[in-house]
Amino acid sequence: MAENRKSRRPILIASVGIQLPDRGPKLEGLSLDVSPGGMRIYSPKPLRMGICIILEITFEASHGKQVTETLSALVKWCKPERGMYAAGIEFKGLDTDLHPRLITFLEQTEPCRETIHDTKGYDQPGRDSH
């Protein structure tokens, strides 16, 4: 399968509450990675492609503190995987004022990823990175 992501995704193991449009009971899922554009989540039930959902993402922020941020998202794809349903989620309206801790997490993980690339010789002047 071709890689369609616009940026690499740092690991973010988090609890994810998933509210479907029908306002039924909230599903309890988890995430493994995140980027400024979205995340991959695992749900106990399949999520229909193209629906808008509300996510409550609970993760460990700086100094070990658990925080929760709520945001709207769009289901881009969903498939059975590892006894659950993996889904690609696109954030709608990720905002510095509304989601400061998630954005801070993303900003803090970016330099670490670039350091790893530099030690392998990628992204250095005069070297192809493909």
N, C-alpha and C positions, 0 to 999 in steps of 0.2 A: 504494500500500500504506500502511495506517495506521501511524503511529509508535507502537510499543509500549514503547519504552524508558522506564525510570523516571528516568534522568539522561542528560545528554549525555556523549559519549565523547571523552576527549582522545586525540590521536594517539599511538600507541605502535607504532613499527615494530620488530618483534622476530622472532627466530627461534623457532619453536614445534615442539618434538618432540611427536608425537601417538601415545600408546600406546592401542591399541584393546583391548577386553575379551578378545579371543582370544589376546592376548600374542604375536601375530606380530611381524614386524619393525616398528620404530617408523617412522612417517611423518614426513617433514620438511616443515613448513609455515611460514607466517609470519602475523603479525598486523598490522593497520593501526590499530586503535583498541581502547580498553579502558575499562571503567567498574567501579565496585565490584561490580556484579552479573554482569559477563561481558565477552566480547570477540567480535569478528568475526575469524575466522581463514580462511586459504586453505590447502587441502589438495590434494595431488596426486591423491587418490582421494576418492570420495564418502563421506560419513559418515552413517550411518543415524540418523534422527531418534529421540530417546529413549534412545540408548545413553549409558552413563557411560564417560568416557575420562580418561586421565591426561595432563596437559599439562606440559611442561618449557619454561618461557618464559625465554628469554635476551634481555636488553635492557640498554641503557646506563643505568646509574644515575648518581648524582651524581659529578662529577669525571671523567666519561668511563669509569668502570669497568664492565666487563661482568659481569653477575650472572645467575644462573639460579635460578628458583623453580619448585617442582613443586606442582601442585594437582589435585584432582579436579574434573570438570566434566560437564555434561550437554549433549548436542547438541540444540538447540531447532529448528533448521532447517538445510537444506543445499540448494544449487542450483548449477548450472554457471555459472561467471563467469570471463571473461578467461583461458580455457584451463586453469583450475583449478576447484576447488569451494569456493565461499564458504559458511561455516557460522556460525551464531549459537550461541555457547557461553555457558551459564550456569554460573558458579562455584558449587561446593559446598564450603562451609566455609572461605571466605577468612578468615584469622585473623591478627591482629596479631603473635602470637608465632611463627607458622609462615611467614608471608609478609611480613616487615617491609619489605623493599625495594619490593615492588609496592605496598603500602599507602602508603608514603612517596611514591612516584611519584604516586599518585592524589591524595594530599593536597596535594602541591606544585603540581599542575596546576590544582586547583580555583580558587585566587585569580586566576590569569591569565584564566580564562574569565569570572569575574565582572567583572573590570576591563573586558574587551571589551564585555560587556553594558552596563555603566554608561556607557561613552563613546557608545553608541548611544541612550541614554535609556531602556533597558528597566529594569524592576525598581526604578524610582524612585517615591517616594511620590506618590500622586495620578495615576499614569499606568497605564492598562491595559497588560498585557503579552501580550495575545492578539491 
